[in-house]
């Protein structure tokens, strides 16, 4: 006979669910775990990348043996030309044409923020960049510290706090590879993780989260769904001042993007190619591929890495807290976007959410026990 705990933790969302709802959730979980173990993980032209091709964490020697990725080469050239005194919009169209990259729509051209930051930090593909590495280390430690503090202030056990902090280190460590210092999603994803860790809605403390998100949004427009969610959650909680601040950030971004698109259009010719559509409709494989291949999960076998992502979502959903609710909506929302938008060669978009997702694993044992308990002892109904 199965022995169930008499009194679940108050932060266990599933333990108090009605039996039919818990049973439906358990069945859905089983199907998602099975599907995620078999859905192919794709990149580039559809083949599963080899470890040496996609390593986020790796040694400089191994990276020196591999050819530079085309996207990274383009960003390398941008950083170099800025360091030599050129203006971003004076040369970026030329670099796109040299690399046979589209200039239309204008969104195909990255915002200049990271290129200028990398130039200031001395990022150079050919030699170490100690300033950039120092910044990356500080950012990683800030993410770990922010989540250690948030896990200590949200309802959870001491073991969950310790495990969650270890997991955020595992996720955030992907930001330390200098090979990818010119990749926009790397820095933006770390800043999103920092923003979420700094957020304290119940205490009215959101400025740090807002500033981190603002920098992430200035680096990569893919931060916008996160900003919109934070504004919507603030409005739902009745925090009008915070909601107004997130709305202001969206307005400032819209203005900056309009200027960016205008400056790109000034250097775009009618003969410049139009890029292929980002609406690839890759389904579950798109979501799993993006997160697995842009995180340390890629070192695991396929049949473990895919279900691990579903387990992360389960853990976040089972954690009855402000952080759990926000993160569940955030990661499910990006998951839906990755199912709809993004080609196989856009797998690195997953770095936008990968660092913070790992924390959800700390709550998986509780979530599973809660669902199981509800199936057997929950109240009748749905």
Rosetta blueprint (number, residue, H / E / L):
1 X L
2 X L
3 X L
4 X L
5 X L
6 X L
7 X L
8 X L
9 X L
10 X L
11 X L
12 X E
13 X L
14 X L
15 X L
16 X L
17 X L
18 X L
19 X H
20 X H
21 X H
22 X H
23 X H
24 X H
25 X H
26 X H
27 X H
28 X H
29 X H
30 X H
31 X H
32 X H
33 X H
34 X H
35 X H
36 X H
37 X H
38 X H
39 X L
40 X L
41 X L
42 X L
43 X E
44 X L
45 X L
46 X L
47 X E
48 X L
49 X L
50 X L
51 X H
52 X H
53 X H
54 X H
55 X L
56 X L
57 X L
58 X L
59 X L
60 X H
61 X H
62 X H
63 X H
64 X H
65 X L
66 X L
67 X L
68 X L
69 X L
70 X H
71 X H
72 X H
73 X H
74 X H
75 X H
76 X H
77 X H
78 X H
79 X H
80 X H
81 X H
82 X H
83 X H
84 X L
85 X L
86 X L
87 X L
88 X H
89 X H
90 X H
91 X H
92 X H
93 X H
94 X H
95 X H
96 X H
97 X H
98 X H
99 X L
100 X L
101 X L
102 X L
103 X L
104 X E
105 X L
106 X H
107 X H
108 X H
109 X L
110 X L
111 X L
112 X L
113 X H
114 X H
115 X H
116 X H
117 X H
118 X H
119 X H
120 X H
121 X L
122 X L
123 X L
124 X E
125 X L
126 X L
127 X E
128 X L
129 X L
130 X H
131 X H
132 X H
133 X H
134 X H
135 X H
136 X H
137 X H
138 X H
139 X H
140 X H
141 X H
142 X H
143 X H
144 X H
145 X H
146 X H
147 X H
148 X H
149 X H
150 X H
151 X H
152 X H
153 X H
154 X L
155 X L
156 X L
157 X L
158 X H
159 X H
160 X H
161 X H
162 X H
163 X H
164 X H
165 X H
166 X H
167 X H
168 X H
169 X H
170 X H
171 X H
172 X H
173 X H
174 X H
175 X H
176 X H
177 X L
178 X H
179 X H
180 X H
181 X L
182 X L
183 X L
184 X H
185 X H
186 X H
187 X H
188 X H
189 X H
190 X H
191 X H
192 X H
193 X H
194 X H
195 X H
196 X H
197 X H
198 X H
199 X L
200 X E
201 X H
202 X H
203 X H
204 X L
205 X E
206 X L
207 X H
208 X H
209 X H
210 X H
211 X H
212 X H
213 X H
214 X H
215 X H
216 X H
217 X H
218 X H
219 X H
220 X L
221 X H
222 X H
223 X H
224 X H
225 X H
226 X H
227 X H
228 X H
229 X H
230 X H
231 X H
232 X H
233 X H
234 X H
235 X H
236 X H
237 X L
238 X L
239 X L
240 X H
241 X H
242 X H
243 X H
244 X H
245 X H
246 X H
247 X H
248 X H
249 X H
250 X H
251 X H
252 X H
253 X H
254 X H
255 X H
256 X H
257 X H
258 X H
259 X H
260 X H
261 X H
262 X H
263 X H
264 X H
265 X H
266 X H
267 X L
268 X L
269 X L
270 X L
271 X L
272 X L
273 X L
274 X E
275 X L
276 X L
277 X L
278 X L
279 X L
280 X L
281 X L
282 X L
283 X L
284 X H
285 X H
286 X H
287 X H
288 X H
289 X H
290 X H
291 X H
292 X H
293 X H
294 X L
295 X L
296 X H
297 X H
298 X H
299 X H
300 X L
301 X L
302 X H
303 X H
304 X H
305 X H
306 X H
307 X H
308 X H
309 X H
310 X H
311 X H
312 X H
313 X H
314 X H
315 X H
316 X H
317 X H
318 X H
319 X E
320 X L
321 X L
322 X H
323 X H
324 X H
325 X H
326 X H
327 X H
328 X H
329 X H
330 X H
331 X H
332 X H
333 X H
334 X H
335 X H
336 X H
337 X H
338 X H
339 X H
340 X H
341 X L
342 X L
343 X L
344 X H
345 X H
346 X H
347 X H
348 X H
349 X H
350 X H
351 X H
352 X H
353 X H
354 X H
355 X H
356 X H
357 X H
358 X H
359 X H
360 X H
361 X H
362 X H
363 X H
364 X H
365 X H
366 X H
367 X H
368 X H
369 X H
370 X H
371 X H
372 X H
373 X H
374 X H
375 X H
376 X H
377 X H
378 X L
379 X L
380 X L
381 X L
382 X L
